[in-house]
Every structure is written in C-alpha cells, then in structure tokens.
Amino acid sequence: MADQAHRADEQAAALIGALTARGETVAAAESLTAGLVCATLARVPGASAALRGGLVVYATELKTALAGVDAALLAEHGAVHPEVAAQLADGARERCGATWGLGLTGVAGPSPQDGVEPGTVHLGLAGPGTRTVRTLALSGDRDLIRTRSVQAAFALLGEHLT
C-alpha cells in the first residue's frame, strides 16, 4: 500500500508541475475518494498554483446540491454511473473556476452498493474541449481501491496534459 501511495504522490507532483507550467488549474468532485484526490495534490509544495479546490460529495444528495448532478439521473441510475462521474467533473470545474474538473464515483467496498460490485469506479474529466469518462474494475481492499482510483484519475488528467 505504501508503494501505491508513493506512486500517487509522484503522479501528483508531475501534474502540479505540468498544470503550473501551462497556467492551468484543477478541481475535483469526489465521492468514493472523499477528498483523497485533493489531499494528495495538496501535499505537493506549490500546489496552490494549480489546485483550486474540491467538493466532497459522499452523500448522494450532495452530488446534486454541491456539484450540480442531475437529480433525475441519480434517481434513475444511482450514484455509481458514468454520466454521474462526467457531471461531477463538470460541476467541480464550474463551481471551483478551474481549467480542469475531475469527478470520481464508485464502490470501494467491502459490500456492493445499489447492486454495483466493489471495485467499480467511474472517472470523469472535463476541460477545454474535453468531456470524457473512464470506467474501471479494480480489485483489492477498500484502501487500495480508493488509492488506485486516485492514481487512475491522475493518469486520465495527465494524458490530456501531454
């Protein structure tokens, strides 16, 4: 687990460097990671040049209230859905005034949520000319799934910065 966290820290440093060099910023709306994306980015010295902020939307109704996710979408499909991740990314970007928005939703376990198995994760990215979602099937315990979700979100953003 320590190796995974170290890898996430290295990814965060690279992202902060790339965003700062480009004069761009990032924000996140996080459900299953509950602030871990922002906390990891904030560990990087100089992060304030690129990290705008984040929304912890662990409770389903907060996805609508804070991030602007469509309540009808949540009612029809539940909180763990690709379009929810996309709308979380949009909401983070808009509400925090960032160049890039990340949205994360999924099930860390140990039990299924609304019929969705642990390890199911949807990552949304919104940015200049970009709105994309990546779906993952991760394995491991709760902490590992959350850490790998952060790594995958950083990788997704990194792909759009290079």
LUMMI-559376 format. One line per 4 residues: number of its first residue (from 1); their letters; for each residue x, y, z of N, C-alpha, C, O, CB. Coordinates in Angstrom, 1 decimal, decimal comma. Glycine has a CB too. Layout:
<nodes>
NUM> A> X Y Z X Y Z X Y Z X Y Z X Y Z; ...
</nodes>
This chain:
<nodes>
1> MADQ> 0,8 -1,2 0,0 0,0 0,0 0,0 0,9 1,3 0,0 0,5 2,2 -0,7 -0,9 0,0 1,2; 2,0 1,2 0,7 2,9 2,4 0,8 3,4 2,7 -0,6 3,6 3,9 -1,0 4,0 2,2 1,8; 3,7 1,7 -1,4 4,2 1,9 -2,8 3,1 2,5 -3,6 3,5 3,4 -4,4 4,6 0,5 -3,4; 1,9 2,2 -3,4 0,8 2,8 -4,2 0,6 4,2 -3,8 0,5 5,1 -4,7 -0,5 2,0 -3,9
5> AHRA> 0,7 4,5 -2,6 0,6 5,9 -2,1 1,7 6,8 -2,6 1,6 7,9 -3,1 0,5 6,0 -0,6; 2,9 6,2 -2,6 4,1 6,9 -3,2 4,0 7,2 -4,6 4,3 8,3 -5,1 5,4 6,0 -2,9; 3,4 6,2 -5,4 3,2 6,4 -6,8 2,2 7,6 -7,0 2,4 8,4 -7,9 2,7 5,1 -7,5; 1,1 7,6 -6,2 0,1 8,7 -6,4 0,8 10,0 -6,1 0,5 11,0 -6,7 -1,0 8,4 -5,4
9> DEQA> 1,7 10,1 -5,1 2,4 11,3 -4,7 3,3 11,8 -5,9 3,3 13,0 -6,2 3,2 11,1 -3,5; 3,9 10,8 -6,6 4,8 11,2 -7,7 3,9 11,7 -8,9 4,3 12,6 -9,6 5,6 9,9 -8,2; 2,8 11,0 -9,1 1,8 11,5 -10,1 1,3 12,9 -9,8 1,3 13,8 -10,7 0,6 10,5 -10,3; 1,0 13,2 -8,6 0,5 14,5 -8,1 1,6 15,5 -8,4 1,2 16,6 -8,9 0,1 14,5 -6,7
13> AALI> 2,8 15,3 -8,1 3,9 16,2 -8,3 4,0 16,5 -9,8 4,2 17,7 -10,2 5,2 15,7 -7,7; 4,0 15,5 -10,6 4,1 15,7 -12,1 2,9 16,6 -12,6 3,1 17,4 -13,4 4,1 14,4 -12,8; 1,7 16,3 -12,1 0,5 17,0 -12,5 0,6 18,5 -12,1 0,3 19,4 -12,9 -0,8 16,4 -12,0; 1,0 18,7 -10,8 1,1 20,1 -10,4 2,1 20,9 -11,2 1,9 22,0 -11,6 1,5 20,2 -8,9
17> GALT> 3,2 20,2 -11,5 4,2 20,8 -12,4 3,7 21,1 -13,7 4,0 22,2 -14,3 5,4 19,9 -12,5; 3,0 20,2 -14,4 2,5 20,4 -15,7 1,4 21,5 -15,7 1,4 22,4 -16,6 1,9 19,1 -16,3; 0,5 21,4 -14,8 -0,5 22,4 -14,7 0,0 23,8 -14,5 -0,4 24,8 -15,1 -1,6 22,1 -13,6; 1,0 23,9 -13,6 1,6 25,2 -13,3 2,3 25,8 -14,5 2,2 27,0 -14,8 2,6 25,1 -12,1
21> ARGE> 3,0 24,9 -15,2 3,8 25,4 -16,4 2,8 25,9 -17,5 3,1 26,8 -18,3 4,6 24,2 -17,0; 1,6 25,3 -17,5 0,6 25,7 -18,5 -0,3 26,8 -18,1 -1,1 27,3 -18,9 -0,2 24,5 -18,9; -0,1 27,2 -16,8 -1,0 28,2 -16,3 -2,4 27,8 -16,1 -3,4 28,5 -16,3 -1,0 29,5 -17,2; -2,6 26,5 -15,8 -3,9 25,9 -15,7 -4,2 25,4 -14,3 -3,3 25,3 -13,5 -4,1 24,7 -16,7
25> TVAA> -5,5 25,1 -14,0 -5,8 24,7 -12,7 -6,7 23,4 -12,7 -7,3 23,1 -13,8 -6,6 25,8 -11,9; -6,9 22,8 -11,6 -7,7 21,6 -11,4 -8,6 21,7 -10,2 -8,2 22,3 -9,2 -6,9 20,3 -11,5; -9,7 21,1 -10,2 -10,6 20,9 -9,1 -11,2 19,5 -9,2 -11,2 18,9 -10,3 -11,7 22,0 -9,0; -11,7 19,0 -8,1 -12,3 17,6 -8,1 -13,6 17,6 -7,3 -13,8 18,3 -6,3 -11,3 16,6 -7,5
29> AESL> -14,5 16,8 -7,8 -15,7 16,4 -7,0 -15,6 14,9 -6,7 -15,6 14,1 -7,7 -17,1 16,8 -7,8; -15,5 14,6 -5,5 -15,1 13,2 -5,1 -16,2 12,6 -4,2 -16,7 13,2 -3,3 -13,8 13,2 -4,3; -16,6 11,4 -4,6 -17,5 10,6 -3,8 -16,7 9,5 -3,1 -16,3 9,6 -2,0 -18,6 10,0 -4,7; -16,4 8,4 -3,8 -15,7 7,3 -3,1 -14,4 7,6 -2,6 -13,9 7,0 -1,6 -15,5 6,1 -4,1
33> TAGL> -13,7 8,6 -3,1 -12,3 9,0 -2,6 -12,4 10,1 -1,5 -11,4 10,3 -0,8 -11,5 9,5 -3,7; -13,6 10,7 -1,3 -13,9 11,6 -0,2 -12,8 12,6 0,1 -12,4 12,8 1,3 -14,1 10,8 1,0; -12,2 13,2 -0,9 -11,2 14,2 -0,7 -9,7 13,8 -0,9 -8,8 14,6 -0,8 -11,3 14,8 0,6; -9,5 12,5 -1,2 -8,2 12,0 -1,3 -7,4 12,5 -2,5 -6,2 12,7 -2,5 -8,2 10,4 -1,4
37> VCAT> -8,2 12,8 -3,6 -7,5 13,5 -4,8 -7,0 14,8 -4,4 -5,8 15,1 -4,6 -8,6 13,6 -6,0; -7,8 15,6 -3,8 -7,3 17,0 -3,4 -6,2 16,9 -2,3 -5,3 17,7 -2,4 -8,5 17,8 -2,9; -6,4 16,0 -1,4 -5,4 15,9 -0,3 -4,0 15,5 -0,9 -3,0 16,0 -0,4 -5,9 14,9 0,8; -4,1 14,6 -1,9 -2,8 14,1 -2,5 -2,2 15,2 -3,3 -1,0 15,4 -3,2 -3,1 12,9 -3,4
41> LARV> -3,0 16,0 -4,0 -2,4 17,1 -4,8 -1,9 18,2 -3,8 -0,8 18,8 -4,1 -3,5 17,7 -5,7; -2,5 18,4 -2,7 -2,1 19,5 -1,8 -0,9 19,1 -1,1 -0,2 20,0 -0,5 -3,2 19,7 -0,8; -0,4 17,9 -1,0 0,8 17,5 -0,4 2,0 18,0 -1,2 3,1 18,1 -0,7 0,9 16,0 -0,2; 1,8 18,4 -2,5 2,9 18,9 -3,3 3,2 20,3 -3,0 2,3 21,1 -3,0 2,5 18,7 -4,8
45> PGAS> 4,5 20,6 -2,7 4,8 22,0 -2,5 4,5 22,8 -3,7 4,8 22,4 -4,9 6,4 22,1 -2,2; 3,9 24,0 -3,5 3,5 24,8 -4,7 2,1 24,5 -5,3 1,8 25,0 -6,3 4,5 24,8 -5,7; 1,4 23,5 -4,7 0,1 23,1 -5,2 -0,9 24,2 -5,4 -1,7 24,1 -6,2 -0,5 22,0 -4,3; -0,8 25,2 -4,5 -1,7 26,3 -4,6 -1,7 27,0 -6,0 -2,7 27,7 -6,3 -1,5 27,3 -3,5
49> AALR> -0,7 26,9 -6,7 -0,6 27,5 -8,1 -1,6 26,8 -9,0 -2,0 27,4 -10,1 0,8 27,5 -8,6; -1,9 25,5 -8,8 -2,8 24,8 -9,7 -4,0 24,1 -9,1 -5,0 23,9 -9,8 -1,9 23,7 -10,3; -4,0 23,9 -7,8 -5,2 23,3 -7,2 -6,2 24,3 -6,7 -5,9 25,1 -5,9 -4,8 22,4 -6,0; -7,4 24,3 -7,4 -8,4 25,3 -7,0 -9,2 24,9 -5,8 -9,5 25,7 -4,9 -9,3 25,6 -8,1
53> GGLV> -9,5 23,6 -5,7 -10,3 23,1 -4,6 -11,1 21,9 -4,9 -10,8 21,3 -6,0 -11,3 24,2 -4,1; -12,0 21,5 -4,1 -12,8 20,3 -4,3 -14,0 20,3 -3,5 -14,3 21,0 -2,6 -11,9 19,1 -4,0; -14,9 19,3 -4,0 -16,1 19,1 -3,3 -16,2 17,6 -2,9 -16,0 16,7 -3,7 -17,3 19,4 -4,3; -16,4 17,4 -1,6 -16,6 16,0 -1,1 -18,1 15,8 -1,1 -18,8 16,4 -0,3 -15,9 15,8 0,3
57> VYAT> -18,5 14,9 -2,0 -20,0 14,7 -2,2 -20,2 13,2 -2,0 -20,8 12,5 -2,8 -20,4 15,1 -3,7; -19,9 12,7 -0,8 -20,0 11,3 -0,4 -21,5 10,9 -0,3 -21,9 9,9 -0,8 -19,4 11,1 1,0; -22,3 11,8 0,2 -23,8 11,5 0,3 -24,4 11,8 -1,1 -24,1 12,8 -1,7 -24,5 12,3 1,4; -25,3 11,0 -1,5 -25,9 11,1 -2,8 -26,5 12,5 -3,1 -26,3 13,1 -4,1 -26,9 10,0 -3,1
61> ELKT> -27,3 13,0 -2,1 -28,0 14,2 -2,4 -27,0 15,4 -2,5 -27,4 16,4 -3,1 -28,9 14,5 -1,2; -25,8 15,3 -2,0 -24,8 16,3 -2,1 -24,3 16,4 -3,5 -23,7 17,5 -3,9 -23,7 16,1 -1,1; -24,3 15,3 -4,3 -23,9 15,3 -5,7 -24,7 16,4 -6,4 -24,2 17,0 -7,3 -24,0 13,9 -6,3; -26,0 16,5 -6,1 -26,9 17,5 -6,7 -26,7 18,8 -6,1 -26,4 19,8 -6,8 -28,3 17,0 -6,6
65> ALAG> -26,7 18,9 -4,8 -26,7 20,2 -4,1 -25,4 20,9 -4,3 -25,4 22,1 -4,4 -26,9 19,9 -2,6; -24,3 20,2 -4,3 -23,0 20,9 -4,3 -22,3 20,9 -5,7 -21,7 21,8 -6,2 -22,0 20,3 -3,4; -22,5 19,7 -6,5 -21,8 19,6 -7,8 -22,8 19,8 -8,9 -22,3 19,8 -10,1 -21,2 18,3 -7,8; -24,1 19,9 -8,7 -25,0 20,1 -9,8 -25,4 18,9 -10,6 -25,9 19,0 -11,7 -24,4 21,1 -10,7
69> VDAA> -25,1 17,7 -10,1 -25,5 16,5 -10,8 -27,0 16,4 -10,9 -27,7 16,7 -9,9 -24,9 15,2 -10,1; -27,5 16,0 -12,0 -29,0 16,0 -12,3 -29,6 15,0 -11,3 -29,3 13,8 -11,3 -29,2 15,5 -13,8; -30,6 15,4 -10,6 -31,3 14,6 -9,6 -32,0 13,4 -10,3 -32,1 12,3 -9,7 -32,3 15,4 -8,8; -32,6 13,7 -11,5 -33,3 12,6 -12,2 -32,3 11,5 -12,6 -32,7 10,3 -12,6 -34,0 13,2 -13,4
73> LLAE> -31,1 11,9 -13,0 -30,1 10,9 -13,3 -29,8 10,0 -12,1 -29,7 8,8 -12,2 -28,8 11,6 -13,8; -29,6 10,6 -11,0 -29,3 9,9 -9,7 -30,5 9,0 -9,4 -30,3 7,8 -8,9 -29,0 10,8 -8,6; -31,7 9,5 -9,5 -32,9 8,7 -9,2 -33,0 7,5 -10,1 -33,4 6,4 -9,7 -34,2 9,6 -9,3; -32,7 7,7 -11,4 -32,9 6,6 -12,3 -31,7 5,6 -12,3 -32,0 4,4 -12,4 -33,0 7,1 -13,7
77> HGAV> -30,5 6,0 -12,1 -29,3 5,1 -12,3 -28,5 5,0 -11,0 -27,7 4,1 -10,9 -28,4 5,7 -13,3; -28,8 5,8 -10,0 -28,0 5,7 -8,8 -26,7 6,5 -8,9 -26,4 7,1 -10,0 -27,6 4,2 -8,5; -25,9 6,6 -7,8 -24,8 7,4 -7,8 -23,6 6,9 -8,5 -22,6 7,6 -8,9 -24,4 7,6 -6,3; -23,5 5,6 -8,8 -22,4 5,0 -9,4 -22,7 4,7 -10,9 -23,2 3,6 -11,2 -21,9 3,6 -8,7
81> HPEV> -22,5 5,7 -11,7 -22,8 5,7 -13,1 -21,9 6,6 -13,9 -21,4 7,6 -13,4 -24,3 6,1 -13,3; -21,5 6,2 -15,1 -20,6 7,0 -15,9 -21,0 8,5 -16,0 -20,2 9,4 -15,9 -20,4 6,4 -17,2; -22,3 8,7 -16,3 -22,7 10,1 -16,5 -22,7 10,9 -15,2 -22,5 12,1 -15,2 -24,1 10,1 -17,1; -22,8 10,2 -14,1 -22,6 10,9 -12,8 -21,2 11,4 -12,7 -21,0 12,5 -12,2 -23,0 10,0 -11,6
85> AAQL> -20,2 10,6 -13,0 -18,8 11,0 -13,0 -18,6 12,2 -13,9 -17,9 13,1 -13,5 -17,9 9,8 -13,4; -19,2 12,2 -15,1 -19,0 13,3 -16,0 -19,6 14,6 -15,5 -19,0 15,6 -15,6 -19,7 12,9 -17,4; -20,8 14,5 -14,9 -21,4 15,6 -14,3 -20,7 16,1 -13,0 -20,6 17,3 -12,8 -22,9 15,4 -13,9; -20,1 15,2 -12,3 -19,2 15,6 -11,2 -18,0 16,4 -11,7 -17,7 17,5 -11,1 -18,8 14,4 -10,3
89> ADGA> -17,4 16,0 -12,7 -16,3 16,7 -13,3 -16,7 18,1 -13,8 -16,0 19,1 -13,5 -15,7 15,9 -14,5; -17,8 18,1 -14,5 -18,4 19,4 -14,9 -18,6 20,4 -13,7 -18,2 21,5 -13,7 -19,7 19,3 -15,7; -19,2 19,8 -12,7 -19,6 20,6 -11,5 -18,3 21,1 -10,8 -18,3 22,3 -10,3 -20,4 19,8 -10,6; -17,3 20,3 -10,6 -16,1 20,7 -10,0 -15,4 21,8 -10,8 -15,0 22,8 -10,2 -15,1 19,5 -9,9
93> RERC> -15,4 21,7 -12,1 -14,7 22,7 -12,9 -15,5 24,0 -12,8 -14,9 25,1 -12,6 -14,7 22,2 -14,4; -16,8 23,9 -13,0 -17,6 25,1 -13,0 -17,6 25,8 -11,6 -17,4 27,0 -11,5 -19,0 24,8 -13,4; -17,9 25,1 -10,6 -18,1 25,7 -9,2 -16,8 26,2 -8,6 -16,8 27,1 -7,8 -18,7 24,7 -8,3; -15,7 25,5 -9,0 -14,4 26,0 -8,4 -13,6 26,9 -9,4 -12,5 27,4 -9,0 -13,5 24,7 -8,1
97> GATW> -14,2 27,1 -10,6 -13,5 28,0 -11,5 -12,2 27,5 -12,0 -11,2 28,2 -12,1 -13,3 29,3 -10,9; -12,1 26,2 -12,3 -10,9 25,5 -12,7 -10,8 25,3 -14,2 -11,9 25,2 -14,8 -10,7 24,2 -11,9; -9,7 25,1 -14,7 -9,5 24,7 -16,1 -10,0 23,3 -16,3 -10,6 23,0 -17,3 -8,0 24,9 -16,5; -9,6 22,5 -15,4 -10,0 21,0 -15,5 -10,8 20,6 -14,2 -10,5 21,1 -13,1 -8,7 20,2 -15,5
101> GLGL> -11,7 19,7 -14,5 -12,5 19,1 -13,4 -12,4 17,6 -13,4 -12,5 17,0 -14,5 -14,0 19,6 -13,5; -12,2 17,0 -12,3 -12,2 15,6 -12,1 -13,4 15,2 -11,3 -13,8 15,9 -10,3 -10,9 15,1 -11,4; -14,1 14,1 -11,7 -15,2 13,6 -11,0 -15,0 12,1 -10,7 -14,7 11,3 -11,6 -16,6 13,8 -11,7; -15,2 11,7 -9,5 -15,0 10,3 -9,1 -16,1 9,7 -8,4 -16,6 10,3 -7,4 -13,7 10,1 -8,3
105> TGVA> -16,7 8,6 -8,8 -17,7 7,9 -8,1 -17,5 6,4 -8,3 -17,0 5,9 -9,3 -19,1 8,3 -8,7; -17,9 5,6 -7,3 -17,7 4,2 -7,4 -18,0 3,5 -6,1 -18,5 4,1 -5,2 -16,3 3,9 -7,8; -17,6 2,3 -6,0 -17,8 1,5 -4,8 -16,5 0,9 -4,3 -15,8 0,1 -5,0 -18,9 0,3 -5,1; -16,1 1,4 -3,1 -14,8 0,9 -2,6 -15,0 -0,4 -1,8 -14,0 -1,1 -1,5 -14,2 2,0 -1,7
109> GPSP> -16,2 -0,7 -1,4 -16,5 -2,0 -0,7 -16,5 -1,7 0,8 -16,3 -0,6 1,3 -15,4 -3,0 -1,1; -16,6 -2,8 1,5 -16,5 -4,2 1,1 -17,8 -4,8 0,5 -17,7 -5,8 -0,1 -16,1 -5,0 2,3; -18,9 -4,1 0,6 -20,2 -4,6 0,1 -20,6 -3,9 -1,1 -20,2 -2,8 -1,4 -21,2 -4,5 1,2; -21,4 -4,5 -2,0 -22,0 -3,8 -3,1 -22,9 -2,7 -2,7 -23,4 -2,6 -1,6 -22,8 -4,8 -4,0
113> QDGV> -23,0 -1,7 -3,6 -23,9 -0,6 -3,3 -24,9 -0,5 -4,5 -24,5 -0,4 -5,6 -23,1 0,8 -3,2; -26,2 -0,5 -4,2 -27,2 -0,5 -5,2 -27,0 -1,5 -6,3 -27,2 -1,2 -7,5 -27,3 1,0 -5,8; -26,5 -2,7 -6,0 -26,3 -3,7 -6,9 -25,0 -3,6 -7,7 -24,7 -4,4 -8,6 -27,4 -3,7 -7,9; -24,2 -2,6 -7,4 -22,9 -2,4 -8,1 -21,8 -3,0 -7,2 -21,7 -2,8 -6,0 -22,6 -0,9 -8,3
117> EPGT> -20,9 -3,8 -7,8 -19,9 -4,5 -7,1 -18,7 -3,6 -6,7 -18,4 -2,6 -7,4 -19,4 -5,6 -8,0; -18,1 -3,9 -5,6 -16,9 -3,2 -5,1 -15,9 -3,3 -6,2 -15,7 -4,3 -6,9 -16,4 -3,8 -3,8; -15,2 -2,1 -6,4 -14,1 -2,0 -7,4 -14,6 -1,4 -8,7 -13,8 -1,0 -9,5 -13,6 -3,4 -7,7; -15,9 -1,2 -8,8 -16,5 -0,5 -10,0 -16,3 1,0 -9,7 -16,7 1,6 -8,7 -18,0 -0,8 -10,2
121> VHLG> -15,5 1,7 -10,6 -15,2 3,1 -10,5 -15,4 3,8 -11,8 -15,0 3,3 -12,9 -13,7 3,3 -10,0; -16,0 5,0 -11,7 -16,2 5,8 -12,9 -15,4 7,1 -12,7 -15,7 7,8 -11,6 -17,7 6,1 -13,3; -14,6 7,5 -13,6 -13,8 8,8 -13,5 -14,3 9,7 -14,6 -14,3 9,3 -15,8 -12,3 8,5 -13,6; -14,6 10,9 -14,3 -14,9 11,9 -15,3 -13,9 13,0 -15,4 -13,2 13,3 -14,4 -16,3 12,5 -14,9
125> LAGP> -13,7 13,5 -16,6 -12,7 14,6 -16,8 -13,4 15,6 -17,7 -14,0 15,3 -18,7 -11,4 14,1 -17,4; -13,4 16,9 -17,2 -13,9 18,0 -18,0 -12,9 19,0 -18,1 -12,2 19,4 -17,1 -15,2 18,5 -17,4; -12,7 19,5 -19,3 -11,7 20,6 -19,6 -11,9 21,2 -20,9 -12,9 21,0 -21,6 -10,3 20,0 -19,4; -10,9 22,0 -21,3 -11,0 22,7 -22,6 -11,2 21,7 -23,8 -10,3 20,9 -24,1 -9,8 23,6 -22,9
129> GTRT> -12,4 21,7 -24,3 -12,7 20,8 -25,5 -12,7 19,3 -25,1 -12,7 18,5 -25,9 -11,7 21,0 -26,5; -12,8 19,0 -23,8 -12,8 17,7 -23,3 -13,9 17,4 -22,3 -14,2 18,1 -21,4 -11,4 17,4 -22,6; -14,6 16,2 -22,5 -15,5 15,7 -21,6 -15,5 14,2 -21,8 -16,1 13,7 -22,8 -17,0 16,3 -21,7; -14,9 13,5 -20,9 -14,7 12,1 -21,1 -14,9 11,3 -19,7 -14,8 11,9 -18,7 -13,3 11,8 -21,6
133> VRTL> -15,2 10,0 -19,9 -15,4 9,2 -18,7 -14,6 7,9 -18,9 -14,5 7,3 -20,0 -16,9 8,9 -18,4; -14,0 7,4 -17,9 -13,3 6,1 -17,9 -13,9 5,3 -16,8 -14,0 5,7 -15,7 -11,7 6,3 -17,7; -14,2 4,0 -17,1 -14,7 3,1 -16,2 -13,7 2,0 -15,9 -13,0 1,5 -16,8 -16,0 2,4 -16,7; -13,5 1,7 -14,6 -12,5 0,8 -14,1 -13,2 -0,4 -13,3 -14,2 -0,2 -12,7 -11,5 1,5 -13,2
137> ALSG> -12,6 -1,5 -13,3 -12,9 -2,6 -12,5 -11,7 -2,9 -11,7 -10,8 -3,6 -12,1 -13,4 -3,9 -13,3; -11,6 -2,4 -10,4 -10,4 -2,6 -9,6 -10,6 -3,7 -8,6 -11,7 -4,0 -8,2 -10,1 -1,2 -8,9; -9,5 -4,2 -8,2 -9,5 -5,3 -7,1 -8,7 -4,8 -5,9 -7,9 -3,9 -6,1 -9,0 -6,6 -7,6; -8,9 -5,4 -4,8 -8,2 -5,1 -3,6 -9,2 -4,7 -2,5 -10,4 -4,7 -2,7 -7,2 -4,0 -3,9
141> DRDL> -8,6 -4,3 -1,4 -9,4 -3,9 -0,3 -9,8 -2,4 -0,5 -9,5 -1,8 -1,5 -8,6 -4,0 1,1; -10,6 -1,9 0,5 -11,2 -0,6 0,4 -10,1 0,5 0,1 -10,3 1,3 -0,8 -11,9 -0,3 1,6; -9,1 0,5 0,9 -8,0 1,5 0,8 -7,3 1,4 -0,5 -7,0 2,4 -1,2 -7,0 1,3 1,9; -7,0 0,2 -1,0 -6,3 0,0 -2,3 -7,2 0,5 -3,4 -6,7 1,1 -4,4 -6,0 -1,4 -2,5
145> IRTR> -8,5 0,2 -3,4 -9,4 0,7 -4,5 -9,4 2,2 -4,5 -9,4 2,8 -5,6 -10,8 0,1 -4,2; -9,5 2,8 -3,3 -9,5 4,3 -3,3 -8,2 4,9 -3,8 -8,2 5,8 -4,6 -9,8 4,8 -1,8; -7,1 4,3 -3,4 -5,8 4,8 -3,9 -5,6 4,6 -5,4 -5,1 5,5 -6,1 -4,6 4,1 -3,1; -6,0 3,4 -5,9 -5,9 3,2 -7,3 -6,8 4,1 -8,1 -6,6 4,4 -9,2 -6,2 1,7 -7,6
149> SVQA> -8,0 4,5 -7,5 -8,9 5,4 -8,2 -8,2 6,8 -8,3 -8,3 7,4 -9,4 -10,2 5,5 -7,4; -7,5 7,2 -7,3 -6,8 8,5 -7,4 -5,7 8,4 -8,4 -5,6 9,3 -9,3 -6,1 8,8 -6,0; -5,0 7,3 -8,4 -3,9 7,1 -9,5 -4,5 7,2 -10,9 -4,0 7,8 -11,8 -3,2 5,8 -9,3; -5,6 6,5 -11,1 -6,3 6,5 -12,4 -6,8 7,8 -12,8 -6,7 8,2 -14,0 -7,4 5,4 -12,4
153> AFAL> -7,3 8,6 -11,8 -7,8 10,0 -12,1 -6,6 10,8 -12,5 -6,7 11,6 -13,5 -8,5 10,6 -10,9; -5,5 10,7 -11,8 -4,3 11,5 -12,2 -3,8 11,1 -13,6 -3,4 11,9 -14,4 -3,2 11,3 -11,1; -3,8 9,8 -13,9 -3,4 9,3 -15,2 -4,3 9,9 -16,3 -3,8 10,3 -17,3 -3,4 7,8 -15,2; -5,6 9,9 -16,0 -6,5 10,4 -17,0 -6,2 11,9 -17,3 -6,2 12,3 -18,5 -8,0 10,2 -16,6
157> LGEH> -6,1 12,7 -16,3 -5,7 14,1 -16,5 -4,4 14,2 -17,2 -4,3 15,0 -18,1 -5,8 14,8 -15,2; -3,4 13,5 -16,7 -2,1 13,5 -17,3 -2,1 13,3 -18,8 -1,3 13,9 -19,6 -1,2 12,6 -16,6; -2,9 12,3 -19,3 -3,0 12,0 -20,7 -3,4 13,2 -21,5 -3,1 13,4 -22,6 -3,9 10,9 -20,9; -4,3 14,1 -20,9 -4,8 15,2 -21,6 -3,9 16,5 -21,5 -4,1 17,5 -22,1 -6,2 15,6 -21,1
161> LT> -2,9 16,4 -20,6 -1,9 17,5 -20,5 -0,7 17,3 -21,3 0,1 18,2 -21,5 -1,5 17,6 -19,0; -0,5 16,1 -21,9 0,7 15,8 -22,7 0,3 15,7 -24,2 1,2 15,5 -25,0 1,4 14,5 -22,3
</nodes>
